[in-house]
Amino acid sequence: MQIPCIVPADRITERKIMGLGVACVGVFLYLFIFLSIEYIKSYQDNMFIDWDVKTISAADYTCEFGITEDMYENFTNKYLDETNPISEIG
């Protein structure tokens, strides 16, 4: 059985208004969800920065660079004290 898809002329305006209302609700929901997610993301970014500032450690100010054999020999000859109980890396 098939039903014809003909809308009576007196109900076309009513259908258009209902379609417009449904579309407006859809756009409103999209914007609400989008802005909610963006707010949560921004809030979490700020909380991470706050946490990062509160947990500063020596590693935040440490740098690493390579040294040559000549540099190491110069260090051991000039600055390394064999009688010091602290190791050479300590």
BAKE-775214 format. One record per residue: chain; residue in one letter; z, y, x of N, C-alpha, C, O in turn; residue number from 0. Coordinates in steps of 0.05 Angstrom, whole numbers. Each point is the difference from the previous one (the first is absolute). Layout:
N
+-------+-----+--------+--------+--------+--------+--------+--------+--------+--------+--------+--------+--------+--------+-----+
! chain ! res !    n_w !    n_v !    n_u !   ca_w !   ca_v !   ca_u !    c_w !    c_v !    c_u !    o_w !    o_v !    o_u !   n !
+-------+-----+--------+--------+--------+--------+--------+--------+--------+--------+--------+--------+--------+--------+-----+
!     A !   a !      Z !      Y !      X !      Z !      Y !      X !      Z !      Y !      X !      Z !      Y !      X ! NUM !
...
+-------+-----+--------+--------+--------+--------+--------+--------+--------+--------+--------+--------+--------+--------+-----+
***
This chain:
90
+-------+-----+--------+--------+--------+--------+--------+--------+--------+--------+--------+--------+--------+--------+-----+
! chain ! res !    n_w !    n_v !    n_u !   ca_w !   ca_v !   ca_u !    c_w !    c_v !    c_u !    o_w !    o_v !    o_u !   n !
+-------+-----+--------+--------+--------+--------+--------+--------+--------+--------+--------+--------+--------+--------+-----+
!     A !   m !      0 !    -23 !     17 !      0 !     23 !    -17 !      0 !     25 !     18 !     14 !      0 !     20 !   0 !
!     A !   q !    -29 !     19 !    -27 !     -3 !     24 !     15 !      7 !     24 !    -18 !     -7 !      1 !    -23 !   1 !
!     A !   i !     21 !     18 !     36 !      8 !     24 !    -15 !    -16 !     23 !     12 !      0 !      3 !     24 !   2 !
!     A !   p !    -13 !     13 !    -40 !    -15 !     22 !     10 !     19 !     22 !     12 !     22 !      4 !    -10 !   3 !
!     A !   c !    -31 !      9 !     31 !     16 !     20 !     14 !    -10 !     27 !    -10 !     -9 !     16 !     17 !   4 !
!     A !   i !     12 !    -10 !    -41 !     -8 !     26 !    -11 !     25 !     14 !    -10 !     15 !    -11 !    -17 !   5 !
!     A !   v !    -11 !     34 !     27 !     24 !     16 !     -8 !     -9 !     20 !    -21 !    -20 !     14 !      3 !   6 !
!     A !   p !     34 !    -13 !    -25 !     -8 !     19 !    -21 !      1 !     29 !     11 !     16 !      6 !     17 !   7 !
!     A !   a !    -33 !     11 !    -28 !     -2 !     27 !     10 !     25 !     16 !     -3 !      6 !     18 !     16 !   8 !
!     A !   d !     10 !    -24 !    -37 !     25 !     16 !     -4 !     22 !     -8 !     19 !     20 !     14 !      2 !   9 !
!     A !   r !    -23 !    -36 !     13 !     21 !     -9 !     19 !     -8 !      5 !     29 !     16 !     -6 !     18 !  10 !
!     A !   i !    -40 !     17 !    -13 !     -8 !      4 !     28 !     18 !     21 !     14 !      8 !     -4 !     23 !  11 !
!     A !   t !     -3 !     26 !    -36 !     17 !     21 !     11 !     28 !    -11 !      6 !     12 !      5 !     21 !  12 !
!     A !   e !     -2 !    -21 !    -39 !     27 !    -12 !      4 !      0 !    -19 !     24 !     19 !      0 !     15 !  13 !
!     A !   r !    -40 !    -15 !    -11 !     -3 !    -18 !     23 !     -2 !     16 !     26 !     12 !     -8 !     20 !  14 !
!     A !   k !    -27 !     29 !    -20 !     -3 !     17 !     24 !     27 !     12 !      8 !      7 !      0 !     24 !  15 !
!     A !   i !      8 !      9 !    -44 !     27 !     12 !      6 !     19 !    -22 !     11 !     15 !      5 !     18 !  16 !
!     A !   m !    -16 !    -29 !    -30 !     16 !    -22 !     10 !     -8 !     -8 !     28 !     18 !     -5 !     17 !  17 !
!     A !   g !    -43 !      4 !    -11 !    -10 !     -6 !     27 !      9 !     21 !     20 !      8 !     -6 !     22 !  18 !
!     A !   l !     -9 !     32 !    -30 !      9 !     22 !     17 !     30 !     -3 !      5 !      9 !      4 !     23 !  19 !
!     A !   g !      6 !    -11 !    -43 !     29 !     -3 !      3 !      6 !    -23 !     19 !     18 !      2 !     17 !  20 !
!     A !   v !    -32 !    -25 !    -20 !      5 !    -22 !     18 !     -8 !      7 !     29 !     15 !     -7 !     19 !  21 !
!     A !   a !    -37 !     21 !    -16 !     -8 !      9 !     27 !     21 !     19 !     13 !      6 !     -2 !     23 !  22 !
!     A !   c !      4 !     20 !    -39 !     20 !     19 !     10 !     26 !    -14 !      8 !     12 !      6 !     21 !  23 !
!     A !   v !     -4 !    -26 !    -37 !     24 !    -15 !      7 !     -5 !    -16 !     26 !     18 !     -1 !     17 !  24 !
!     A !   g !    -42 !    -10 !    -14 !     -7 !    -15 !     25 !      1 !     19 !     25 !     11 !     -8 !     20 !  25 !
!     A !   v !    -22 !     32 !    -23 !      0 !     19 !     22 !     29 !      8 !      6 !      7 !      3 !     24 !  26 !
!     A !   f !      9 !      2 !    -44 !     27 !      8 !      4 !     16 !    -22 !     14 !     15 !      6 !     19 !  27 !
!     A !   l !    -19 !    -31 !    -27 !     14 !    -22 !     13 !     -8 !     -2 !     29 !     16 !     -5 !     18 !  28 !
!     A !   y !    -42 !      8 !    -13 !    -10 !     -2 !     28 !     13 !     22 !     17 !     10 !     -6 !     21 !  29 !
!     A !   l !    -10 !     30 !    -31 !     11 !     22 !     16 !     30 !     -3 !      4 !     11 !      5 !     21 !  30 !
!     A !   f !      3 !    -15 !    -42 !     29 !     -4 !      3 !      6 !    -21 !     21 !     18 !      4 !     17 !  31 !
!     A !   i !    -32 !    -27 !    -18 !      5 !    -21 !     19 !     -8 !      9 !     28 !     14 !     -6 !     19 !  32 !
!     A !   f !    -37 !     19 !    -16 !     -9 !     10 !     26 !     20 !     19 !     12 !      7 !     -3 !     24 !  33 !
!     A !   l !      2 !     22 !    -39 !     19 !     20 !     10 !     27 !    -14 !      7 !     14 !      8 !     19 !  34 !
!     A !   s !     -6 !    -27 !    -35 !     25 !    -14 !      5 !     -1 !    -15 !     27 !     18 !      1 !     16 !  35 !
!     A !   i !    -40 !    -15 !    -12 !     -4 !    -15 !     25 !     -1 !     19 !     24 !     11 !     -5 !     21 !  36 !
!     A !   e !    -26 !     28 !    -24 !     -1 !     19 !     22 !     28 !     12 !      6 !      6 !      5 !     23 !  37 !
!     A !   y !      9 !      0 !    -44 !     27 !     11 !      5 !     18 !    -20 !     15 !     14 !      7 !     19 !  38 !
!     A !   i !    -16 !    -32 !    -27 !     16 !    -21 !     13 !     -8 !     -3 !     29 !     16 !     -3 !     18 !  39 !
!     A !   k !    -42 !      4 !    -13 !    -11 !     -2 !     27 !     10 !     23 !     17 !      9 !     -4 !     23 !  40 !
!     A !   s !    -11 !     29 !    -33 !      9 !     23 !     15 !     31 !     -1 !      5 !      9 !      7 !     21 !  41 !
!     A !   y !      5 !    -16 !    -41 !     29 !     -2 !      3 !      7 !    -20 !     21 !     18 !      5 !     17 !  42 !
!     A !   q !    -31 !    -28 !    -16 !      5 !    -20 !     20 !     -8 !     10 !     28 !     14 !     -7 !     19 !  43 !
!     A !   d !    -36 !     22 !    -17 !     -7 !     11 !     26 !     22 !     19 !     10 !      7 !     -1 !     24 !  44 !
!     A !   n !      4 !     18 !    -42 !     21 !     18 !      8 !     26 !    -16 !      8 !     13 !      8 !     19 !  45 !
!     A !   m !     -7 !    -29 !    -34 !     23 !    -16 !      7 !     -3 !    -14 !     27 !     19 !     -2 !     15 !  46 !
!     A !   f !    -44 !     -7 !     -9 !     -4 !    -12 !     26 !      4 !     20 !     23 !     12 !     -6 !     20 !  47 !
!     A !   i !    -22 !     31 !    -24 !      3 !     20 !     21 !     30 !      6 !      3 !      9 !      3 !     22 !  48 !
!     A !   d !      5 !     -1 !    -44 !     29 !      5 !      1 !     14 !    -22 !     15 !     17 !      5 !     17 !  49 !
!     A !   w !    -24 !    -30 !    -23 !     12 !    -23 !     14 !     -7 !      0 !     30 !     17 !     -5 !     17 !  50 !
!     A !   d !    -42 !     12 !    -11 !     -9 !      0 !     28 !     15 !     22 !     16 !      7 !     -5 !     23 !  51 !
!     A !   v !     -2 !     28 !    -35 !     15 !     21 !     13 !     29 !     -8 !      5 !     11 !      6 !     20 !  52 !
!     A !   k !      0 !    -20 !    -40 !     28 !     -8 !      3 !      5 !    -23 !     19 !     22 !     -4 !     10 !  53 !
!     A !   t !    -43 !    -10 !     -3 !      3 !    -24 !     18 !    -14 !      5 !     26 !    -15 !    -18 !     10 !  54 !
!     A !   i !     18 !     41 !      2 !    -13 !      6 !     26 !     14 !    -17 !     21 !     25 !     -2 !      1 !  55 !
!     A !   s !    -41 !    -10 !     16 !     11 !    -16 !     22 !    -13 !      8 !     26 !    -18 !     17 !      1 !  56 !
!     A !   a !     27 !    -29 !     21 !    -12 !      6 !     26 !    -29 !     -8 !      2 !    -16 !     12 !     15 !  57 !
!     A !   a !      8 !    -32 !    -31 !    -28 !     -9 !      0 !    -19 !     21 !    -10 !    -23 !      0 !      7 !  58 !
!     A !   d !     33 !     19 !    -23 !    -17 !     22 !    -10 !     -8 !     19 !     22 !    -19 !     14 !     -2 !  59 !
!     A !   y !     35 !    -14 !     24 !     -6 !     19 !     22 !     -7 !    -15 !     26 !      1 !     12 !     22 !  60 !
!     A !   t !     -9 !    -37 !    -24 !     -7 !    -16 !     23 !    -30 !     -1 !      3 !    -15 !     -1 !    -19 !  61 !
!     A !   c !      6 !      2 !     44 !    -29 !     -4 !      5 !     -3 !    -22 !     22 !     19 !     -5 !     15 !  62 !
!     A !   e !    -41 !     -7 !    -15 !     -6 !    -22 !     18 !    -25 !      7 !     16 !    -20 !      9 !    -11 !  63 !
!     A !   f !     22 !    -13 !     37 !    -24 !      4 !     17 !      0 !    -20 !     22 !     21 !    -10 !      9 !  64 !
!     A !   g !    -44 !      4 !      1 !     -3 !    -19 !     22 !      6 !     12 !     27 !     -5 !     24 !      4 !  65 !
!     A !   i !     15 !    -40 !     14 !      5 !     10 !     27 !    -14 !    -19 !     20 !     -5 !    -23 !     -6 !  66 !
!     A !   t !     -2 !     34 !     28 !    -13 !    -16 !     21 !     20 !    -12 !     19 !     24 !      7 !     -1 !  67 !
!     A !   e !    -33 !    -24 !     18 !     18 !    -12 !     20 !     11 !     21 !     19 !     23 !     -1 !      8 !  68 !
!     A !   d !    -39 !     21 !     -1 !      9 !     21 !     18 !     22 !     16 !    -12 !     20 !      8 !     13 !  69 !
!     A !   m !    -22 !     -3 !    -39 !     21 !     15 !    -14 !     26 !    -15 !      0 !     21 !     11 !      4 !  70 !
!     A !   y !    -23 !    -37 !     -9 !     24 !    -17 !     -1 !     13 !     -2 !     28 !     25 !      2 !      2 !  71 !
!     A !   e !    -41 !     -5 !     18 !     11 !      0 !     27 !     13 !     26 !      8 !     21 !      0 !     12 !  72 !
!     A !   n !    -33 !     22 !    -20 !     12 !     27 !      5 !     27 !      2 !    -14 !     19 !     11 !     11 !  73 !
!     A !   f !    -17 !    -21 !    -36 !     25 !      0 !    -15 !     22 !    -16 !     14 !     22 !      9 !      4 !  74 !
!     A !   t !    -30 !    -34 !      4 !     20 !    -17 !     13 !      9 !     11 !     27 !     24 !     -3 !      7 !  75 !
!     A !   n !    -42 !     16 !      7 !      8 !     11 !     27 !     18 !     25 !     -3 !     18 !      3 !     15 !  76 !
!     A !   k !    -24 !     14 !    -34 !     14 !     25 !     -3 !     25 !     -1 !    -17 !     21 !     11 !      7 !  77 !
!     A !   y !    -23 !    -25 !    -30 !     21 !      3 !    -20 !     16 !    -26 !     -6 !     23 !      3 !    -10 !  78 !
!     A !   l !    -33 !    -26 !     16 !     15 !    -25 !     -7 !     23 !     -4 !     19 !     -3 !      0 !     25 !  79 !
!     A !   d !     26 !     -3 !    -36 !     25 !     -4 !     15 !      8 !    -30 !     -4 !      7 !     -8 !    -22 !  80 !
!     A !   e !     -9 !     -8 !     44 !      6 !    -28 !     -2 !     29 !     -6 !     -6 !      7 !    -21 !    -10 !  81 !
!     A !   t !     11 !     40 !     16 !     28 !     -5 !     -4 !      9 !      8 !    -29 !     23 !     -6 !     -8 !  82 !
!     A !   n !    -41 !     18 !     -7 !      7 !      8 !    -27 !      1 !    -25 !    -18 !    -18 !    -17 !      1 !  83 !
!     A !   p !     40 !     13 !    -17 !      2 !    -24 !    -16 !    -19 !      0 !    -24 !     -5 !    -21 !    -12 !  84 !
!     A !   i !     -7 !     44 !      5 !    -19 !      1 !    -22 !    -27 !     -9 !     11 !     -8 !      7 !     22 !  85 !
!     A !   s !     -6 !    -23 !    -38 !    -26 !    -10 !      9 !    -19 !     23 !      3 !      5 !     22 !     -8 !  86 !
!     A !   e !    -29 !    -28 !     20 !    -19 !     21 !      4 !    -13 !     10 !    -25 !    -12 !     22 !     -1 !  87 !
!     A !   i !     13 !    -38 !    -20 !    -11 !     10 !    -25 !     22 !     13 !    -18 !     -7 !     13 !    -19 !  88 !
!     A !   g !     32 !    -17 !     26 !     22 !     10 !    -16 !      3 !     28 !      3 !     18 !     12 !    -12 !  89 !
+-------+-----+--------+--------+--------+--------+--------+--------+--------+--------+--------+--------+--------+--------+-----+
***
